[in-house]
Amino acid sequence: GQILAIAAVVYLLTGIAIGVVEGSRVWSIVAVTLLPVVMLATRESGRPDESTVFSGQSLYASLRVIDSYWYDDVPVREFWQNGSLSSAEHRITGEPTQFYKITAIWLLMERLSQIESVLVLGGAANTLPTQLKRMQPSLDLTVVEIDPAAVEIAEEYFSYGWLEDGAMEMVVADARPFLRTDTASYDIVMVDAYDHLYSVPWPLVTREAFHDIDARLKPGGLMTLTLSSPLEGP
């Protein structure tokens, strides 16, 4: 916003100068008329966004935490990475508000009381694993998140920080090397990782990645993979 306002001021001043040199009053009139608007835009662009709780940059992404309202004025806290919404939860209850995470939990409901261990690849604000842990406190839950800044944000600004220390194992690592070296076995492996936009990072959908995930599953174990896709069409 500030850059656009500065550029507009430069263009207006250039117009005034041309008007003076060429003796044209049209440019000067337009410039004088628009200058207050540009000055107002410059002042407004300098105001901090009141809904922004945190804004920063890590080695892996630009990061923002935003407070907003969804549906019928539901207070929601959002976590944005590289301009894409990666986590969102109810500010008061800490429950997930993204449909796909609600659906993921719903699909596991029947098995939740029967499983002992879950591995989640891709944590972001840890909204999904935190909710699973709250629903099943005895769950042995491991989360792998590549960005240490995301883990800090999850602990400070989201319901993950409400859990007791050590409630889940938080591993800061790349998921692929982790899968190669991990020796534990899990009832469920949940792949909930994204790259810059809405696609799953390609190293997690190779034949080798599926082989490594299969090696981490207990007999009869289940893998879930979150994909962004249209309901119909290409």
Buried (B, 14 or more C-beta within 10 A) or exposed (E): EEEEBEEBBEEBEEBBEEBEEEEEEEBBEBBEEBBEEBEEBBEEEEEEEEEEBEEEEBEBBEBBBBBEEEEEEEEBBBBBBBEEBBBBBBBEEBBBBBEEBBEBBEEBEEEBEEBEBBBBBBBBBBBBBBBBBBEBEEBBBBBBBBBBBBBBBBBEBBBBBEBEEEBBEBBBBBBBEBBEEBEEBBBBBBBBBBBEEEEBBEBBEEEEBBEBBEEBBBEEBBBBBBEEEEEEEE
